[in-house]
Amino acid sequence: MKAKELDHRFDAGEDVSGALDVAKAWRPNQAPKRVNVDFPTWMVESLDKEANRLGVTRQSIIKFWISERLAGRPA
């Protein structure tokens, strides 16, 4: 099926899920990329304390807080 036909069927409310190969689907700009950041000891200890309080990993809380700031939400 060509893209125009898929668009037309989708816009008409038809179920087009059978025409999609979800095994090959990907989300752009979502691939993980490793970065290294050096934090002072007091900051790591504070991050660990807050992560433990919330029941998440240090990495999770760092990613969540950074994503909030990048999305323009106030801290």
N, C-alpha and C positions, 0 to 999 in steps of 0.2 A: 504494500500500500504506500502510495506517495504521501509526502508531508501535507500537501493541500487537502487530500481526501481525509487524512487523519484529523486535521484541524476542523474540517467541515463536519465530520461525524461527532467529534468532541463537542463542538459548538452547538450541535443539534441535540446534545444530551445523551448520545449513544454511549454504551460501554465500550471503550477502546482498549481496555486492559489486555485483551487477548492479542492485540497487535504489537504489544510492547515486550521487549526482551529485558526484563528487570534484572536479570543476572549480570547484564553489562552496564547497568545504570550507575551513574556516579554523580556526585554533587561537586560543582566547580569550587575551587579554593577551599576545600574541606580536608584535603590530604594533610596529615600531621607533618610538621617540620620541627625537628629538634633544635632548640636554642639553649645556650648556657647563660645563666645570669648569676652573678655573685651577689649575695645578700650578707649584710653583717649578721653576726651570731644572734644579737638581740631580736632581729627581725625574723630569723628562722624560728627561734623559740616562740615568738608571738604567733607566727603563722601556724606552727604545730599546735599550740594551745587552742587557737580558734578552730582549727581543723578537727581536733579531737572533740571539742565542745559540740561541733556540728555533726560529727560522725562521718567525716569525709577525709580524703587524703590531702596532703599539702598541695600536690599538683592540682587537684580539683579546685581547691579554694583560690589558688593563684589564677587559674584559667578563668574561673567565674568572675572574680573581681576585675581582671583585665578586660574581659568581654563587656562587662557593665560600663566601664569607663569609655571603651571604644565606641559603644553604642550611644554614648552621650547621656547616660543616666548618672545623676549625681551620686556620690559616694555615701 
